[in-house]
Amino acid sequence: MKRRPAPLARAHDDLPAVRPRKAVPHEFVLEAVAPLSPETRSMFGCLAIYVEDKIALILRDRPDAPADNGVWMATVAEHHESLRQEFPHMRSIQLFGPKVTGWQVLPVDAPDFEEAALHACDLLIAGDTRIGKVPQSRRKAGPGRGKPAKSRVKA
């Protein structure tokens, strides 16, 4: 006997069924950066915040791997030290392994999480160039892109 999937909940019989939306993690961050008119995109079960052409923050609250929950900041390794002076609990994201990446997390379990997250928002609003980066292009390599062709030299 074939099992039918459970029906979606309906608010009213005349409305189409919809799946409930996931709550925005750490919504106070999104409210704090609202003056920048950010764009949000769902990314890997998290919420990415883009300001103009840059990805700036990712809001993460995943019960399957809670160690990296919090606010992820897009930055580059050369800014880690100066940012660590302002965010003493900031660290690399454990999901990415031991290598140093541009992404750093303000962990939700840090005693100053909300204060640190709001400070990151203030820096973003002030135009601090240490937070945010233009994502790499997702275009496929074509002629003239990617690895250069090997040249053959006749001897």
C-alpha positions as CSV (number, residue, x, y, z in Angstrom):
1,M,0.0,0.0,0.0
2,K,1.4,3.4,-1.1
3,R,1.6,6.1,1.6
4,R,0.5,9.5,0.7
5,P,2.5,12.5,2.0
6,A,0.9,14.4,4.8
7,P,-1.2,17.4,3.4
8,L,0.1,20.9,3.9
9,A,-1.7,22.9,6.5
10,R,-4.4,25.3,5.2
11,A,-5.5,28.4,7.0
12,H,-8.7,28.6,5.0
13,D,-10.1,26.1,2.5
14,D,-10.1,28.8,-0.3
15,L,-6.4,29.6,0.1
16,P,-3.5,27.5,-1.4
17,A,-1.5,25.5,1.0
18,V,1.9,26.9,1.9
19,R,4.8,25.7,3.9
20,P,5.5,27.8,7.0
21,R,8.6,30.1,6.6
22,K,11.6,29.6,8.8
23,A,12.1,32.3,11.4
24,V,14.9,34.8,10.7
25,P,17.8,33.9,13.0
26,H,19.1,36.8,15.1
27,E,16.5,39.1,13.5
28,F,17.8,42.1,15.6
29,V,20.8,42.2,13.2
30,L,18.6,42.6,10.1
31,E,16.7,45.4,11.9
32,A,20.0,47.1,12.8
33,V,21.2,47.2,9.2
34,A,17.9,48.2,7.7
35,P,19.1,51.8,7.0
36,L,21.4,50.2,4.4
37,S,18.4,48.6,2.5
38,P,20.1,45.2,2.5
39,E,19.1,42.3,0.3
40,T,18.7,38.9,1.9
41,R,19.1,35.5,0.4
42,S,18.7,32.0,1.8
43,M,22.1,30.2,1.8
44,F,22.8,26.8,3.2
45,G,20.0,27.0,5.7
46,C,21.2,30.4,6.8
47,L,20.3,34.0,5.9
48,A,22.9,36.0,3.9
49,I,22.8,39.8,4.1
50,Y,24.1,41.7,1.0
51,V,24.8,45.4,1.0
52,E,25.0,46.8,-2.5
53,D,27.3,44.3,-4.4
54,K,28.9,42.8,-1.3
55,I,28.0,39.9,1.0
56,A,28.5,41.3,4.5
57,L,26.9,38.9,7.0
58,I,25.3,35.6,7.4
59,L,22.9,34.9,10.2
60,R,23.0,31.3,11.4
61,D,21.0,29.3,13.9
62,R,21.2,25.6,13.0
63,P,20.6,22.9,15.7
64,D,22.5,20.3,13.7
65,A,25.9,22.1,14.2
66,P,25.5,24.7,16.9
67,A,29.2,25.5,17.4
68,D,29.1,27.9,14.5
69,N,25.8,29.6,15.2
70,G,25.8,33.3,15.4
71,V,26.7,36.1,13.0
72,W,29.3,35.3,10.3
73,M,31.3,38.3,9.0
74,A,32.7,38.3,5.5
75,T,36.2,39.7,5.6
76,V,39.7,38.8,4.6
77,A,42.6,37.4,6.6
78,E,44.5,40.6,6.7
79,H,41.7,42.2,8.8
80,H,41.4,39.4,11.3
81,E,43.8,41.0,13.9
82,S,42.3,44.4,13.8
83,L,38.8,43.0,14.0
84,R,39.8,40.7,16.9
85,Q,40.7,43.8,18.9
86,E,37.1,45.0,18.6
87,F,35.6,41.5,18.8
88,P,37.6,39.4,21.4
89,H,35.3,36.4,21.0
90,M,35.4,36.4,17.2
91,R,36.9,33.2,15.7
92,S,37.2,31.2,12.5
93,I,34.3,29.0,11.5
94,Q,34.9,25.5,12.6
95,L,32.8,23.9,9.8
96,F,35.5,25.1,7.4
97,G,38.3,23.1,9.1
98,P,41.6,24.4,10.4
99,K,42.5,26.5,7.3
100,V,42.2,30.3,7.7
101,T,39.3,31.7,5.6
102,G,37.9,35.2,5.3
103,W,34.7,34.2,7.2
104,Q,34.8,34.8,10.9
105,V,32.0,34.2,13.4
106,L,30.6,36.1,16.4
107,P,29.4,33.0,18.2
108,V,25.9,33.1,19.7
109,D,27.2,31.5,23.0
110,A,29.7,34.3,23.6
111,P,28.8,36.5,26.7
112,D,28.8,39.7,24.5
113,F,27.1,38.2,21.4
114,E,24.3,40.8,21.0
115,E,26.6,43.7,21.8
116,A,29.2,42.4,19.4
117,A,26.7,41.8,16.6
118,L,25.3,45.3,16.9
119,H,28.8,46.7,16.9
120,A,29.4,44.8,13.6
121,C,26.2,46.4,12.3
122,D,27.4,49.9,13.3
123,L,30.7,49.3,11.5
124,L,28.9,48.2,8.4
125,I,26.6,51.2,8.5
126,A,29.7,53.5,8.9
127,G,31.2,52.0,5.8
128,D,34.0,50.0,7.4
129,T,35.8,48.2,4.6
130,R,36.9,45.4,6.8
131,I,33.4,43.8,6.7
132,G,31.9,42.7,3.4
133,K,33.4,41.4,0.1
134,V,32.3,41.0,-3.4
135,P,31.5,37.3,-4.0
136,Q,33.5,35.5,-6.6
137,S,31.8,35.2,-9.9
138,R,29.9,32.0,-10.5
139,R,30.3,32.2,-14.2
140,K,31.7,29.1,-15.8
141,A,35.2,29.3,-17.3
142,G,35.0,29.8,-21.0
143,P,37.4,31.0,-23.7
144,G,39.8,33.5,-22.2
145,R,38.8,32.6,-18.6
146,G,40.2,30.2,-16.1
147,K,43.6,28.5,-16.4
148,P,45.8,29.7,-19.3
149,A,46.4,27.1,-22.0
150,K,49.8,25.4,-21.9
151,S,52.0,26.8,-24.6
152,R,54.1,24.5,-26.7
153,V,57.6,25.7,-27.7
154,K,59.5,24.0,-30.5
155,A,63.1,23.5,-29.8
